[in-house]
Amino acid sequence: MAQIKQIGVGRKSSGTIDGITYYVRNGKTFARSTPSVSASSYNTPDAKLRQAIFKMVQMHMKYHLRTIRHTFSPKNGSPSNHYHNKNGKALTKALSALAVQYVAGEDVTLDDIEQAIAAYAAENPKSIVIASKTGYGEVYLTGPWPETITLRASGGDSTIIVIVAENGTTTTINPNAEDSENTEEVNTGNGGSTDSGNTDNSGNTGGGSTEPGNGGGDNNGDGEFGS
């Protein structure tokens, strides 16, 4: 790191030019060489496995994004960031074997990914969180994704029932149960949601840059993740 005093560079210059990064600290301009990453580092066996797992996690999250938006409070920008923060390590373990198959040139479908995650969740029922909403208790995956996810308030009787319909178009129906004033049903299909009772709005969505819909993954539930 070296302080730059030439008038041509200026005291508030910043950026990278010819491998040199300029930045300002306490009103003074400094320069340092920009570290380079060899292209070969992306072609190591470990790097290929990490890339494969990343793609599979993105496919999984993209498929369940409608549900995640209803069952996770935004964190670091979005509900999907919150989901990944909670489950990144567990999903990596669940998908490691499939990653080996993919790197070896085998096709891996979304169904394969979901089955691997379900199997891991069945063996480790406290490892993958499918609901973590402020004011409500966490819900864990214990096998295949359920048809409904029930969020119960940490205090009081308030409940949210999330109908998991990732590709569905059915509409939301308010329950007619005796405690309906404290219950909300939310459908994750294209029919929207209706609030009832004393629950909060379960439709929180964020704009974080790691939303699966903005990159990674390649299908909405019926495509292949192949070589």
Secondary structure as GFF3:
##gff-version 3
##sequence-region A 1 227
A	DSSP	beta_strand	2	4	.	.	.	ID=ss1
A	DSSP	beta_strand	15	17	.	.	.	ID=ss2
A	DSSP	beta_strand	20	25	.	.	.	ID=ss3
A	DSSP	beta_strand	28	33	.	.	.	ID=ss4
A	DSSP	three_ten_helix	39	42	.	.	.	ID=ss5
A	DSSP	alpha_helix	45	63	.	.	.	ID=ss6
A	DSSP	alpha_helix	65	71	.	.	.	ID=ss7
A	DSSP	alpha_helix	79	103	.	.	.	ID=ss8
A	DSSP	beta_strand	108	109	.	.	.	ID=ss9
A	DSSP	alpha_helix	110	123	.	.	.	ID=ss10
A	DSSP	beta_strand	129	131	.	.	.	ID=ss11
A	DSSP	beta_strand	139	140	.	.	.	ID=ss12
A	DSSP	beta_strand	148	152	.	.	.	ID=ss13
A	DSSP	beta_strand	159	163	.	.	.	ID=ss14
A	DSSP	three_ten_helix	180	182	.	.	.	ID=ss15
A	DSSP	beta_strand	183	187	.	.	.	ID=ss16
A	DSSP	three_ten_helix	212	214	.	.	.	ID=ss17
A	DSSP	beta_strand	224	225	.	.	.	ID=ss18
###
